[in-house]
Amino acid sequence: MSDEELLFFDGHMSALPIYEKLRSELLRAFPDTKIEVRRTQVSFKNRHLYACASFLPAKRKAERPDPYLTVTFGLGRPVYDARIAVTTEAAPNRWTHHVLVGAPEEIDAGLLTWLREAYDFSEGKR
């Protein structure tokens, strides 16, 4: 893990194990992934951005786990599931989904299936 990634978690160290699991799973599944740290998010990219991790408060404080990490991904279709806090059509036929993850074990087969679809969707963009 880079120093930039560790600095991103300054003040949110309790969420670091969640990120470590997400990062590990994404790099294992998609070894060509590039990681880019910005001020408000850590981006996971192939040709384009396919997922990111942030502290976006996608739910009211009382509904957020503590700690939490928001995992965001884009698909060519909307997904409505109890785990998904927000689904938004960001552009025609491009849907953004936000999932609040409260523990490393929530980085599971269900979430990874959506992230695989997001990876493939991103690869197919022009």
Secondary structure as GFF3:
##gff-version 3
##sequence-region A 1 126
A	DSSP	alpha_helix	3	8	.	.	.	ID=ss1
A	DSSP	three_ten_helix	13	15	.	.	.	ID=ss2
A	DSSP	alpha_helix	16	29	.	.	.	ID=ss3
A	DSSP	beta_strand	34	37	.	.	.	ID=ss4
A	DSSP	beta_strand	41	45	.	.	.	ID=ss5
A	DSSP	beta_strand	49	54	.	.	.	ID=ss6
A	DSSP	three_ten_helix	61	63	.	.	.	ID=ss7
A	DSSP	beta_strand	69	75	.	.	.	ID=ss8
A	DSSP	beta_strand	84	91	.	.	.	ID=ss9
A	DSSP	beta_strand	94	101	.	.	.	ID=ss10
A	DSSP	three_ten_helix	104	106	.	.	.	ID=ss11
A	DSSP	alpha_helix	109	123	.	.	.	ID=ss12
###
